[in-house]
Amino acid sequence: MKKCDQTITLAFTGASGAPYGLRLLECLLQSGRKVFVMISAAARVVFVEEQKFALPGNPKACGDLLRAHFGVSEEQLQVFGKEEWFSPVASGSAAPRQMVICPCSTGTLAAVASGMSNNLIERAADVVLKERGQLILVPRETPFHAIHLEHMLKLSQLGATIMPAAPGFYNQPKSIEDLVDFMVARILDHLDIEHQLLPRWGYGNPTDPNRE
């Protein structure tokens, strides 16, 4: 495992899309990043339904489970509870400059857009916005109504990146894992993290008529 050279905050909330979040966490750890993780109660329900992966509600137990699952140390992966207000992510003086909410429920989207800060996920996102850091939100909902779109517009105007979980098909995916990797690759691109999850457009594109 590479030495941790950058810290990123990653939150899972209660939208469908647990495979995206879990794969993103795996890739961040493989890249050598240190990751601060937060998981909402609804996200734990989704993880069981979609991944058959039960995450304990207790942050310490959850951290132990995830570290064992990915084979990393406590230095590289830490889990914080929803009311750990003394954790680094709660203050602009210590929070990482980058944060991803993947998947992002429309409820979390609304709370962040409104500056609610009722739990640590919302507060961490608010901190990243106020400190002019990088906030990426990955909603997985369809269709969007006007309120959803208004919240996305507001957050985009504040500097956040809205990246709906909408994988492409031009890379001719052969499996669900390929579709998941497409989205994770786009997130990693925006975080400026190198990866080999899929070929770049125009470089080995299987549909390129000039490709031998």
MDTraj code that builds the backbone (N, CA, C; nanometers):
import mdtraj as md
import numpy as np

residues = "MET LYS LYS CYS ASP GLN THR ILE THR LEU ALA PHE THR GLY ALA SER GLY ALA PRO TYR GLY LEU ARG LEU LEU GLU CYS LEU LEU GLN SER GLY ARG LYS VAL PHE VAL MET ILE SER ALA ALA ALA ARG VAL VAL PHE VAL GLU GLU GLN LYS PHE ALA LEU PRO GLY ASN PRO LYS ALA CYS GLY ASP LEU LEU ARG ALA HIS PHE GLY VAL SER GLU GLU GLN LEU GLN VAL PHE GLY LYS GLU GLU TRP PHE SER PRO VAL ALA SER GLY SER ALA ALA PRO ARG GLN MET VAL ILE CYS PRO CYS SER THR GLY THR LEU ALA ALA VAL ALA SER GLY MET SER ASN ASN LEU ILE GLU ARG ALA ALA ASP VAL VAL LEU LYS GLU ARG GLY GLN LEU ILE LEU VAL PRO ARG GLU THR PRO PHE HIS ALA ILE HIS LEU GLU HIS MET LEU LYS LEU SER GLN LEU GLY ALA THR ILE MET PRO ALA ALA PRO GLY PHE TYR ASN GLN PRO LYS SER ILE GLU ASP LEU VAL ASP PHE MET VAL ALA ARG ILE LEU ASP HIS LEU ASP ILE GLU HIS GLN LEU LEU PRO ARG TRP GLY TYR GLY ASN PRO THR ASP PRO ASN ARG GLU".split()
xyz = np.array([
    [0.0841, -0.1198, 0.0000],
    [0.0000, 0.0000, 0.0000],
    [0.0874, 0.1244, 0.0000],
    [0.0507, 0.2213, -0.0831],
    [0.1271, 0.3441, -0.0908],
    [0.1130, 0.4252, 0.0370],
    [0.2090, 0.5100, 0.0612],
    [0.2030, 0.6000, 0.1754],
    [0.0930, 0.7045, 0.1543],
    [0.0168, 0.7341, 0.2593],
    [-0.0905, 0.8328, 0.2499],
    [-0.0307, 0.9699, 0.2199],
    [-0.0705, 1.0315, 0.1085],
    [-0.0154, 1.1615, 0.0736],
    [-0.1240, 1.2674, 0.0567],
    [-0.2481, 1.2330, 0.0821],
    [-0.3566, 1.3285, 0.0679],
    [-0.4773, 1.2728, 0.1414],
    [-0.5565, 1.3617, 0.2009],
    [-0.6749, 1.3173, 0.2735],
    [-0.8009, 1.3634, 0.2022],
    [-0.8966, 1.2742, 0.1907],
    [-1.0234, 1.3025, 0.1250],
    [-1.1361, 1.2580, 0.2174],
    [-1.2419, 1.3371, 0.2242],
    [-1.3608, 1.2993, 0.2989],
    [-1.4589, 1.2320, 0.2043],
    [-1.5119, 1.1177, 0.2460],
    [-1.6086, 1.0432, 0.1649],
    [-1.7291, 1.0104, 0.2503],
    [-1.8472, 1.0487, 0.2016],
    [-1.9709, 1.0208, 0.2749],
    [-2.0635, 0.9367, 0.1895],
    [-2.1280, 0.8406, 0.2550],
    [-2.2311, 0.7591, 0.1910],
    [-2.3655, 0.7985, 0.2511],
    [-2.4632, 0.8294, 0.1661],
    [-2.5966, 0.8590, 0.2169],
    [-2.6978, 0.7648, 0.1535],
    [-2.8264, 0.7868, 0.1832],
    [-2.9268, 0.6841, 0.1586],
    [-2.9871, 0.6747, 0.0209],
    [-2.9170, 0.7125, -0.0838],
    [-2.9646, 0.6898, -0.2201],
    [-2.9163, 0.5534, -0.2686],
    [-2.9852, 0.5002, -0.3682],
    [-2.9346, 0.3811, -0.4349],
    [-2.8005, 0.4138, -0.4980],
    [-2.7098, 0.3165, -0.5011],
    [-2.5780, 0.3417, -0.5586],
    [-2.4641, 0.3022, -0.4676],
    [-2.4911, 0.2116, -0.3730],
    [-2.3846, 0.1660, -0.2834],
    [-2.2629, 0.1119, -0.3579],
    [-2.2786, 0.0404, -0.4715],
    [-2.1602, -0.0079, -0.5423],
    [-2.0659, 0.1038, -0.5851],
    [-2.1210, 0.2191, -0.6208],
    [-2.0349, 0.3321, -0.6576],
    [-1.9501, 0.3758, -0.5385],
    [-2.0150, 0.3929, -0.4243],
    [-1.9433, 0.4402, -0.3069],
    [-1.8362, 0.3436, -0.2604],
    [-1.8698, 0.2157, -0.2598],
    [-1.7748, 0.1152, -0.2120],
    [-1.6546, 0.1036, -0.3055],
    [-1.6810, 0.1071, -0.4347],
    [-1.5716, 0.0998, -0.5316],
    [-1.4844, 0.2245, -0.5256],
    [-1.5474, 0.3401, -0.5069],
    [-1.4704, 0.4635, -0.4937],
    [-1.3793, 0.4577, -0.3722],
    [-1.4306, 0.4098, -0.2608],
    [-1.3484, 0.3967, -0.1413],
    [-1.2303, 0.3048, -0.1684],
    [-1.2550, 0.1935, -0.2346],
    [-1.1470, 0.0998, -0.2675],
    [-1.0395, 0.1678, -0.3513],
    [-1.0805, 0.2436, -0.4518],
    [-0.9838, 0.3090, -0.5404],
    [-0.9062, 0.4193, -0.4687],
    [-0.9732, 0.4933, -0.3826],
    [-0.9045, 0.5976, -0.3064],
    [-0.7970, 0.5366, -0.2168],
    [-0.8300, 0.4275, -0.1513],
    [-0.7321, 0.3610, -0.0645],
    [-0.6170, 0.3031, -0.1455],
    [-0.6480, 0.2445, -0.2603],
    [-0.5429, 0.1885, -0.3455],
    [-0.4493, 0.2965, -0.3985],
    [-0.5008, 0.4173, -0.4135],
    [-0.4177, 0.5276, -0.4623],
    [-0.3271, 0.5842, -0.3534],
    [-0.3465, 0.5381, -0.2301],
    [-0.2637, 0.5850, -0.1205],
    [-0.3239, 0.6996, -0.0431],
    [-0.4483, 0.7384, -0.0765],
    [-0.5113, 0.8476, -0.0035],
    [-0.5574, 0.8035, 0.1340],
    [-0.5527, 0.8965, 0.2270],
    [-0.6151, 0.8769, 0.3566],
    [-0.7604, 0.9201, 0.3427],
    [-0.8529, 0.8413, 0.3976],
    [-0.9945, 0.8696, 0.3770],
    [-1.0667, 0.8792, 0.5105],
    [-1.1381, 0.9900, 0.5282],
    [-1.2306, 1.0068, 0.6399],
    [-1.3697, 0.9681, 0.5897],
    [-1.4301, 0.8691, 0.6518],
    [-1.5571, 0.8139, 0.6040],
    [-1.6696, 0.8464, 0.7009],
    [-1.7856, 0.8812, 0.6434],
    [-1.9078, 0.9000, 0.7207],
    [-2.0211, 0.8263, 0.6500],
    [-2.1060, 0.7608, 0.7272],
    [-2.2108, 0.6762, 0.6706],
    [-2.3417, 0.7060, 0.7419],
    [-2.4422, 0.7472, 0.6674],
    [-2.5720, 0.7744, 0.7294],
    [-2.6436, 0.6434, 0.7616],
    [-2.7431, 0.6521, 0.8487],
    [-2.8210, 0.5326, 0.8846],
    [-2.8907, 0.4747, 0.7621],
    [-2.9439, 0.5622, 0.6767],
    [-3.0108, 0.5147, 0.5552],
    [-2.9115, 0.4474, 0.4605],
    [-2.7887, 0.4973, 0.4559],
    [-2.6873, 0.4353, 0.3706],
    [-2.6574, 0.2931, 0.4154],
    [-2.6574, 0.2704, 0.5460],
    [-2.6315, 0.1342, 0.5939],
    [-2.7416, 0.0389, 0.5469],
    [-2.8636, 0.0860, 0.5423],
    [-2.9738, 0.0039, 0.4912],
    [-2.9522, -0.0274, 0.3431],
    [-2.9131, 0.0733, 0.2669],
    [-2.8897, 0.0546, 0.1238],
    [-2.7751, -0.0429, 0.1004],
    [-2.6694, -0.0345, 0.1803],
    [-2.5554, -0.1244, 0.1631],
    [-2.5956, -0.2703, 0.1831],
    [-2.6830, -0.2955, 0.2766],
    [-2.7306, -0.4325, 0.2977],
    [-2.8126, -0.4783, 0.1779],
    [-2.9031, -0.3933, 0.1292],
    [-2.9917, -0.4297, 0.0195],
    [-2.9149, -0.4498, -0.1113],
    [-2.8175, -0.3635, -0.1387],
    [-2.7518, -0.3659, -0.2690],
    [-2.6207, -0.4432, -0.2712],
    [-2.5536, -0.4525, -0.1564],
    [-2.4223, -0.5157, -0.1525],
    [-2.4160, -0.6348, -0.0572],
    [-2.5253, -0.6578, 0.0156],
    [-2.5234, -0.7620, 0.1204],
    [-2.4065, -0.7391, 0.2153],
    [-2.3831, -0.6119, 0.2453],
    [-2.2695, -0.5705, 0.3265],
    [-2.3241, -0.4919, 0.4450],
    [-2.3258, -0.5543, 0.5623],
    [-2.3809, -0.4906, 0.6819],
    [-2.2723, -0.4095, 0.7523],
    [-2.2945, -0.2803, 0.7635],
    [-2.2007, -0.1906, 0.8300],
    [-2.2538, -0.1547, 0.9676],
    [-2.1764, -0.1767, 1.0721],
    [-2.2229, -0.1449, 1.2079],
    [-2.2523, 0.0030, 1.2246],
    [-2.3489, 0.0338, 1.3104],
    [-2.3803, 0.1726, 1.3401],
    [-2.2748, 0.2396, 1.4258],
    [-2.2040, 0.1607, 1.5057],
    [-2.0979, 0.2147, 1.5887],
    [-1.9769, 0.2514, 1.5019],
    [-1.9301, 0.3759, 1.5042],
    [-1.8206, 0.4172, 1.4163],
    [-1.6930, 0.3354, 1.4326],
    [-1.6578, 0.3014, 1.5563],
    [-1.5352, 0.2239, 1.5776],
    [-1.5476, 0.0861, 1.5155],
    [-1.6607, 0.0200, 1.5413],
    [-1.6810, -0.1139, 1.4847],
    [-1.6865, -0.1081, 1.3326],
    [-1.7487, -0.0034, 1.2804],
    [-1.7563, 0.0125, 1.1355],
    [-1.6179, 0.0340, 1.0763],
    [-1.5379, 0.1159, 1.1415],
    [-1.4019, 0.1392, 1.0957],
    [-1.3197, 0.0120, 1.0973],
    [-1.3330, -0.0662, 1.2037],
    [-1.2595, -0.1929, 1.2125],
    [-1.2986, -0.2855, 1.0975],
    [-1.4284, -0.2920, 1.0682],
    [-1.4763, -0.3792, 0.9614],
    [-1.4240, -0.3347, 0.8251],
    [-1.4314, -0.2052, 0.7966],
    [-1.3855, -0.1559, 0.6669],
    [-1.2344, -0.1706, 0.6517],
    [-1.1604, -0.1447, 0.7586],
    [-1.0148, -0.1603, 0.7495],
    [-0.9772, -0.3062, 0.7252],
    [-1.0463, -0.3975, 0.7881],
    [-1.0199, -0.5396, 0.7651],
    [-1.0583, -0.5791, 0.6231],
    [-1.1699, -0.5256, 0.5755],
    [-1.2180, -0.5580, 0.4412],
    [-1.1200, -0.5134, 0.3337],
    [-1.0637, -0.3941, 0.3503],
    [-0.9735, -0.3399, 0.2491],
    [-0.8263, -0.3631, 0.2808],
    [-0.7969, -0.4147, 0.3985],
    [-0.6588, -0.4430, 0.4351],
    [-0.5747, -0.3181, 0.4532],
    [-0.6313, -0.2179, 0.5227],
    [-0.5583, -0.0934, 0.5460],
    [-0.5519, -0.0650, 0.6962],
    [-0.4725, 0.0335, 0.7310],
    [-0.4516, 0.0668, 0.8710],
    [-0.5457, 0.1781, 0.9157],
    [-0.5493, 0.2009, 1.0462],
    [-0.6294, 0.3103, 1.1012],
    [-0.5752, 0.4448, 1.0556],
    [-0.4468, 0.4501, 1.0253],
    [-0.3893, 0.5741, 0.9742],
    [-0.4527, 0.6136, 0.8414],
    [-0.4915, 0.5131, 0.7619],
    [-0.5411, 0.5430, 0.6279],
    [-0.6932, 0.5552, 0.6194],
    [-0.7656, 0.4921, 0.7078],
    [-0.9117, 0.4959, 0.6997],
    [-0.9698, 0.5171, 0.8383],
    [-1.0469, 0.6242, 0.8544],
    [-1.1143, 0.6523, 0.9799],
    [-1.2624, 0.6775, 0.9531],
    [-1.3472, 0.6254, 1.0407],
    [-1.4914, 0.6438, 1.0297],
    [-1.5383, 0.7333, 1.1441],
    [-1.6192, 0.8328, 1.1111],
    [-1.6730, 0.9243, 1.2114],
    [-1.8249, 0.9112, 1.2191],
    [-1.8774, 0.9234, 1.3409],
    [-2.0211, 0.9186, 1.3624],
    [-2.0870, 1.0514, 1.3310],
    [-2.2196, 1.0499, 1.3256],
    [-2.2940, 1.1671, 1.2778],
    [-2.2870, 1.2871, 1.3727],
    [-2.2424, 1.2646, 1.4971],
    [-2.2355, 1.3751, 1.5921],
    [-2.0963, 1.3911, 1.6526],
    [-1.9948, 1.3486, 1.5802],
    [-1.8575, 1.3668, 1.6276],
    [-1.8092, 1.5060, 1.5869],
    [-1.8571, 1.6045, 1.6618],
    [-1.8320, 1.7432, 1.6254],
    [-1.6874, 1.7854, 1.6466],
    [-1.6081, 1.7044, 1.7175],
    [-1.4672, 1.7371, 1.7374],
    [-1.3771, 1.6639, 1.6376],
    [-1.4366, 1.6024, 1.5359],
    [-1.3563, 1.5368, 1.4316],
    [-1.3004, 1.6427, 1.3365],
    [-1.1929, 1.6120, 1.2650],
    [-1.1306, 1.7122, 1.1770],
    [-1.2254, 1.7697, 1.0725],
    [-1.3191, 1.6896, 1.0224],
    [-1.4045, 1.7361, 0.9123],
    [-1.5026, 1.8440, 0.9556],
    [-1.5183, 1.8648, 1.0860],
    [-1.6161, 1.9606, 1.1370],
    [-1.5642, 2.1035, 1.1399],
    [-1.4364, 2.1235, 1.1118],
    [-1.3784, 2.2581, 1.1233],
    [-1.2955, 2.2932, 1.0010],
    [-1.3089, 2.4170, 0.9575],
    [-1.2301, 2.4630, 0.8442],
    [-1.0810, 2.4642, 0.8700],
    [-1.0408, 2.4594, 0.9960],
    [-0.8983, 2.4613, 1.0283],
    [-0.8322, 2.3257, 1.0098],
    [-0.9139, 2.2191, 0.9920],
    [-0.8563, 2.0849, 0.9849],
    [-0.9157, 1.9975, 0.8758],
    [-1.0305, 2.0354, 0.8203],
    [-1.0993, 1.9495, 0.7243],
    [-1.0205, 1.9346, 0.5944],
    [-1.0284, 1.8163, 0.5304],
    [-0.9672, 1.7999, 0.3985],
    [-1.0281, 1.8984, 0.2983],
    [-0.9527, 1.9314, 0.1966],
    [-0.9998, 2.0262, 0.0953],
    [-1.0916, 1.9606, -0.0070],
    [-1.0982, 1.8289, -0.0066],
    [-1.1810, 1.7567, -0.1031],
    [-1.2802, 1.6665, -0.0304],
    [-1.4042, 1.6643, -0.0808],
    [-1.5071, 1.5789, -0.0228],
    [-1.5979, 1.5281, -0.1330],
    [-1.6358, 1.4000, -0.1227],
    [-1.7301, 1.3389, -0.2157],
    [-1.8441, 1.2787, -0.1349],
    [-1.9679, 1.3040, -0.1777],
    [-2.0835, 1.2358, -0.1209],
    [-2.1350, 1.1421, -0.2292],
    [-2.1150, 1.0121, -0.2100],
    [-2.1436, 0.9128, -0.3133],
    [-2.1912, 0.7821, -0.2512],
    [-2.3177, 0.7462, -0.2699],
    [-2.4206, 0.8233, -0.3387],
    [-2.4740, 0.9358, -0.2498],
    [-2.5355, 1.0337, -0.3156],
    [-2.5915, 1.1478, -0.2440],
    [-2.7430, 1.1455, -0.2569],
    [-2.8117, 1.1300, -0.1468],
    [-2.9578, 1.1307, -0.1491],
    [-3.0085, 1.2722, -0.1772],
    [-3.1307, 1.2823, -0.2266],
    [-3.1873, 1.4150, -0.2508],
    [-3.2120, 1.4876, -0.1187],
    [-3.2318, 1.4133, -0.0099],
    [-3.2440, 1.4755, 0.1213],
    [-3.1149, 1.5409, 0.1640],
    [-3.0031, 1.4706, 0.1449],
    [-2.8722, 1.5291, 0.1768],
    [-2.8429, 1.6465, 0.0846],
    [-2.8773, 1.6326, -0.0428],
    [-2.8603, 1.7415, -0.1381],
    [-2.9317, 1.8670, -0.0896],
    [-3.0563, 1.8500, -0.0446],
    [-3.1351, 1.9641, 0.0034],
    [-3.0732, 2.0252, 0.1282],
    [-3.0284, 1.9391, 0.2205],
    [-2.9714, 1.9881, 0.3454],
    [-2.8427, 2.0657, 0.3213],
    [-2.7576, 2.0159, 0.2322],
    [-2.6316, 2.0851, 0.2023],
    [-2.6604, 2.2170, 0.1315],
    [-2.7553, 2.2157, 0.0384],
    [-2.7897, 2.3379, -0.0338],
    [-2.8464, 2.4444, 0.0596],
    [-2.9098, 2.3991, 0.1681],
    [-2.9710, 2.4924, 0.2638],
    [-2.8791, 2.5282, 0.3785],
    [-2.7602, 2.4683, 0.3842],
    [-2.6657, 2.4959, 0.4920],
    [-2.7136, 2.4469, 0.6273],
    [-2.7837, 2.3325, 0.6299],
    [-2.8472, 2.2865, 0.7534],
    [-2.7465, 2.2451, 0.8612],
    [-2.6480, 2.1633, 0.8256],
    [-2.5455, 2.1177, 0.9206],
    [-2.6050, 2.0495, 1.0435],
    [-2.7082, 1.9683, 1.0229],
    [-2.7718, 1.8973, 1.1343],
    [-2.6972, 1.7706, 1.1749],
    [-2.6070, 1.7238, 1.0903],
    [-2.5237, 1.6087, 1.1248],
    [-2.3854, 1.6316, 1.0652],
    [-2.2937, 1.5393, 1.0920],
    [-2.1549, 1.5631, 1.0531],
    [-2.1360, 1.5630, 0.9021],
    [-2.2139, 1.4827, 0.8288],
    [-2.2019, 1.4832, 0.6830],
    [-2.2369, 1.6212, 0.6285],
    [-2.3497, 1.6743, 0.6751],
    [-2.3923, 1.8065, 0.6290],
    [-2.2927, 1.9143, 0.6697],
    [-2.2423, 1.9057, 0.7925],
    [-2.1453, 2.0040, 0.8411],
    [-2.0153, 1.9958, 0.7613],
    [-1.9680, 1.8738, 0.7333],
    [-1.8440, 1.8583, 0.6579],
    [-1.8568, 1.9190, 0.5192],
    [-1.9716, 1.8975, 0.4546],
    [-1.9936, 1.9557, 0.3227],
    [-1.9981, 2.1075, 0.3314],
    [-2.0624, 2.1585, 0.4348],
    [-2.0702, 2.3034, 0.4538],
    [-1.9318, 2.3639, 0.4735],
    [-1.8476, 2.2932, 0.5479],
    [-1.7110, 2.3402, 0.5707],
    [-1.6342, 2.3475, 0.4397],
    [-1.6455, 2.2438, 0.3568],
    [-1.5740, 2.2436, 0.2284],
    [-1.6197, 2.3605, 0.1418],
    [-1.7491, 2.3869, 0.1406],
    [-1.8003, 2.4990, 0.0609],
    [-1.7482, 2.6329, 0.1126],
    [-1.7558, 2.6527, 0.2450],
    [-1.7159, 2.7828, 0.2984],
    [-1.5658, 2.8063, 0.2862],
    [-1.4880, 2.6973, 0.2840],
    [-1.3430, 2.7099, 0.2712],
    [-1.2982, 2.7088, 0.1254],
    [-1.3968, 2.7079, 0.0339],
    [-1.3689, 2.7090, -0.1096],
    [-1.2884, 2.5866, -0.1528],
    [-1.3256, 2.4716, -0.0926],
    [-1.2637, 2.3467, -0.1329],
    [-1.3405, 2.2827, -0.2473],
    [-1.3167, 2.1541, -0.2672],
    [-1.3811, 2.0802, -0.3768],
    [-1.4845, 1.9846, -0.3202],
    [-1.6098, 2.0060, -0.3560],
    [-1.7192, 1.9206, -0.3117],
    [-1.7845, 1.8575, -0.4334],
    [-1.7895, 1.7243, -0.4348],
    [-1.8526, 1.6499, -0.5435],
    [-1.9717, 1.5735, -0.4860],
    [-2.0881, 1.5921, -0.5480],
    [-2.2078, 1.5207, -0.5047],
    [-2.2552, 1.4301, -0.6180],
    [-2.2849, 1.3053, -0.5839],
    [-2.3246, 1.2056, -0.6837],
    [-2.4671, 1.1599, -0.6549],
    [-2.5672, 1.2378, -0.7010],
    [-2.7064, 1.1954, -0.6790],
    [-2.7433, 1.0786, -0.7685],
    [-2.8303, 0.9918, -0.7181],
    [-2.8785, 0.8787, -0.7976],
    [-3.0302, 0.8755, -0.7812],
    [-3.0948, 0.9579, -0.8603],
    [-3.2403, 0.9699, -0.8545],
    [-3.2915, 0.9990, -0.9943],
    [-3.4096, 0.9526, -1.0269],
    [-3.4693, 0.9862, -1.1553],
    [-3.6198, 0.9637, -1.1493],
    [-3.6985, 1.0548, -1.2056],
    [-3.6566, 1.1832, -1.2627],
    [-3.6316, 1.2855, -1.1528],
    [-3.5696, 1.3962, -1.1898],
    [-3.5525, 1.5084, -1.0982],
    [-3.6701, 1.6035, -1.1143],
    [-3.7224, 1.6524, -1.0018],
    [-3.8225, 1.7579, -1.0135],
    [-3.7563, 1.8935, -0.9887],
    [-3.8371, 1.9989, -0.9963],
    [-3.7811, 2.1344, -0.9941],
    [-3.7032, 2.1649, -0.8669],
    [-3.7498, 2.1115, -0.7521],
    [-3.6779, 2.1382, -0.6264],
    [-3.5393, 2.0756, -0.6291],
    [-3.5291, 1.9506, -0.6768],
    [-3.3982, 1.8860, -0.6891],
    [-3.3062, 1.9714, -0.7764],
    [-3.3590, 2.0143, -0.8911],
    [-3.2784, 2.0903, -0.9860],
    [-3.2379, 2.2262, -0.9290],
    [-3.3261, 2.2887, -0.8541],
    [-3.2926, 2.4158, -0.7901],
    [-3.1780, 2.3979, -0.6908],
    [-3.1827, 2.2887, -0.6128],
    [-3.0749, 2.2625, -0.5168],
    [-2.9426, 2.2379, -0.5894],
    [-2.9483, 2.1626, -0.6989],
    [-2.8265, 2.1367, -0.7755],
    [-2.7694, 2.2650, -0.8334],
    [-2.8565, 2.3493, -0.8874],
    [-2.8111, 2.4764, -0.9428],
    [-2.7470, 2.5630, -0.8350],
    [-2.8107, 2.5701, -0.7196],
    [-2.7576, 2.6507, -0.6103],
    [-2.6194, 2.6028, -0.5693],
    [-2.6037, 2.4716, -0.5553],
    [-2.4744, 2.4167, -0.5150],
    [-2.3700, 2.4350, -0.6243],
    [-2.4103, 2.4195, -0.7489],
    [-2.3169, 2.4418, -0.8593],
    [-2.2683, 2.5859, -0.8603],
    [-2.3585, 2.6791, -0.8332],
    [-2.3195, 2.8199, -0.8286],
    [-2.2254, 2.8495, -0.7128],
    [-2.2311, 2.7663, -0.6089],
    [-2.1405, 2.7816, -0.4945],
    [-2.0060, 2.7131, -0.5177],
    [-1.9937, 2.6442, -0.6310],
    [-1.8665, 2.5816, -0.6636],
    [-1.8635, 2.4308, -0.6529],
    [-1.9723, 2.3698, -0.6079],
    [-1.9765, 2.2238, -0.5990],
    [-1.9907, 2.1627, -0.7379],
    [-1.9481, 2.0391, -0.7522],
    [-1.9649, 1.9646, -0.8762],
    [-2.0786, 1.8658, -0.8587],
    [-2.1793, 1.8749, -0.9435],
    [-2.2931, 1.7829, -0.9403],
    [-2.2690, 1.6777, -1.0470],
    [-2.2544, 1.5533, -1.0059],
    [-2.2177, 1.4458, -1.0971],
    [-2.3168, 1.3293, -1.0829],
    [-2.4346, 1.3403, -1.1454],
    [-2.5330, 1.2325, -1.1338],
    [-2.4747, 1.0986, -1.1781],
    [-2.5161, 0.9927, -1.1126],
    [-2.4674, 0.8583, -1.1457],
    [-2.5305, 0.8142, -1.2776],
    [-2.4687, 0.8588, -1.3874],
    [-2.5203, 0.8306, -1.5213],
    [-2.4067, 0.7766, -1.6074],
    [-2.3750, 0.6489, -1.5942],
    [-2.2618, 0.5927, -1.6686],
    [-2.2856, 0.5931, -1.8187],
    [-2.1770, 0.6069, -1.8947],
    [-2.1841, 0.6036, -2.0401],
    [-2.1718, 0.4620, -2.0934],
    [-2.1994, 0.4464, -2.2216],
    [-2.1963, 0.3147, -2.2851],
    [-2.1016, 0.3091, -2.4041],
    [-2.0325, 0.4214, -2.4334],
    [-1.9446, 0.4216, -2.5497],
    [-1.8215, 0.3329, -2.5302],
    [-1.7925, 0.2964, -2.4056],
    [-1.6812, 0.2052, -2.3802],
    [-1.7250, 0.0592, -2.3856],
    [-1.8498, 0.0363, -2.4298],
    [-1.9054, -0.0989, -2.4462],
    [-1.8900, -0.1829, -2.3191],
    [-1.9568, -0.1411, -2.2114],
    [-1.9459, -0.2161, -2.0852],
    [-2.0000, -0.3576, -2.0994],
    [-1.9331, -0.4489, -2.0333],
    [-1.9725, -0.5896, -2.0389],
    [-2.0366, -0.6373, -1.9088],
    [-2.0328, -0.5546, -1.8065],
    [-2.0817, -0.5984, -1.6756],
    [-2.1272, -0.4779, -1.5938],
    [-2.1955, -0.5068, -1.4834],
    [-2.2318, -0.3999, -1.3901],
    [-2.1063, -0.3331, -1.3359],
    [-2.0026, -0.4128, -1.3132],
    [-1.8772, -0.3567, -1.2622],
    [-1.8191, -0.2538, -1.3586],
    [-1.8341, -0.2772, -1.4895],
    [-1.7852, -0.1805, -1.5874],
    [-1.8615, -0.0488, -1.5769],
    [-1.9927, -0.0567, -1.5538],
    [-2.0738, 0.0639, -1.5394],
    [-2.0351, 0.1402, -1.4126],
    [-2.0115, 0.0665, -1.3046],
    [-1.9678, 0.1287, -1.1803],
    [-1.8329, 0.1969, -1.2000],
    [-1.7414, 0.1273, -1.2654],
    [-1.6077, 0.1834, -1.2864],
    [-1.6111, 0.3093, -1.3719],
    [-1.7062, 0.3179, -1.4650],
    [-1.7176, 0.4389, -1.5460],
    [-1.7398, 0.5606, -1.4571],
    [-1.8360, 0.5500, -1.3657],
    [-1.8655, 0.6631, -1.2781],
    [-1.7519, 0.6911, -1.1819],
    [-1.6947, 0.5873, -1.1259],
    [-1.5838, 0.6054, -1.0316],
    [-1.4654, 0.6711, -1.1020],
    [-1.4419, 0.6316, -1.2264],
    [-1.3328, 0.6920, -1.3029],
    [-1.3547, 0.8416, -1.3212],
    [-1.4777, 0.8823, -1.3487],
    [-1.5059, 1.0249, -1.3662],
    [-1.4854, 1.1026, -1.2357],
    [-1.5234, 1.0402, -1.1250],
    [-1.5010, 1.1048, -0.9951],
    [-1.3515, 1.1196, -0.9688],
    [-1.2763, 1.0132, -0.9949],
    [-1.1315, 1.0186, -0.9737],
    [-1.0670, 1.1239, -1.0632],
    [-1.1173, 1.1373, -1.1856],
    [-1.0653, 1.2412, -1.2752],
    [-1.0794, 1.3794, -1.2115],
    [-1.1967, 1.4055, -1.1540],
    [-1.2206, 1.5367, -1.0945],
    [-1.1402, 1.5579, -0.9670],
    [-1.1034, 1.4492, -0.9025],
    [-1.0170, 1.4589, -0.7849],
    [-0.8687, 1.4650, -0.8226],
    [-0.8429, 1.4540, -0.9524],
    [-0.7051, 1.4556, -1.0047],
    [-0.6255, 1.3369, -0.9508],
    [-0.6895, 1.2215, -0.9527],
    [-0.6252, 1.0973, -0.9096],
    [-0.6115, 1.0049, -1.0300],
    [-0.4914, 0.9618, -1.0577],
    [-0.4676, 0.8744, -1.1726],
    [-0.5326, 0.7380, -1.1511],
    [-0.5762, 0.6788, -1.2621],
    [-0.6393, 0.5463, -1.2548],
    [-0.6292, 0.4788, -1.3901],
    [-0.6619, 0.3505, -1.3901],
    [-0.6647, 0.2713, -1.5135],
    [-0.7988, 0.1999, -1.5263],
    [-0.9045, 0.2644, -1.4825],
    [-1.0349, 0.1982, -1.4805],
    [-1.0973, 0.1859, -1.6182],
    [-1.0688, 0.2802, -1.7070],
    [-1.1203, 0.2718, -1.8431],
    [-1.0341, 0.3565, -1.9335],
    [-1.0305, 0.3240, -2.0653],
    [-0.9461, 0.4016, -2.1567],
    [-1.0005, 0.5413, -2.1775],
    [-0.9104, 0.6366, -2.2057],
    [-0.9493, 0.7725, -2.2337],
    [-1.0144, 0.7805, -2.3712],
    [-1.1101, 0.8719, -2.3847],
    [-1.1752, 0.8910, -2.5134],
    [-1.0708, 0.9287, -2.6191],
    [-1.0761, 0.8576, -2.7335],
    [-0.9819, 0.8849, -2.8407],
    [-0.8529, 0.8068, -2.8300],
    [-0.8338, 0.7351, -2.7176],
    [-0.7138, 0.6541, -2.6983],
    [-0.7567, 0.5082, -2.6835],
    [-0.7562, 0.4366, -2.7928],
    [-0.7975, 0.2972, -2.7875],
    [-0.9477, 0.2806, -2.7795],
    [-1.0234, 0.3796, -2.8269],
    [-1.1684, 0.3701, -2.8278],
    [-1.2108, 0.2563, -2.9200],
    [-1.2829, 0.1545, -2.8690],
    [-1.3165, 0.0373, -2.9509],
    [-1.4054, 0.0707, -3.0691],
    [-1.4733, 0.1843, -3.0698],
    [-1.5612, 0.2186, -3.1821],
    [-1.4953, 0.3131, -3.2819],
    [-1.3687, 0.3459, -3.2614],
    [-1.2964, 0.4359, -3.3502],
    [-1.2768, 0.3678, -3.4862],
    [-1.3293, 0.4264, -3.5971],
    [-1.3173, 0.3616, -3.7276],
    [-1.1745, 0.3520, -3.7768],
    [-1.0845, 0.4334, -3.7199],
    [-0.9443, 0.4290, -3.7612],
    [-0.8610, 0.3310, -3.6795],
    [-0.9279, 0.2681, -3.5829],
    [-0.8560, 0.1743, -3.4966],
    [-0.8389, 0.0411, -3.5680],
    [-0.7168, -0.0094, -3.5672],
    [-0.6895, -0.1366, -3.6355],
    [-0.7475, -0.2534, -3.5597],
])
top = md.Topology()
chain = top.add_chain()
for i, resn in enumerate(residues, 1):
    res = top.add_residue(resn, chain, resSeq=i)
    for name in ("N", "CA", "C"):
        top.add_atom(name, md.element.get_by_symbol(name[0]), res)
traj = md.Trajectory(xyz[None], top)
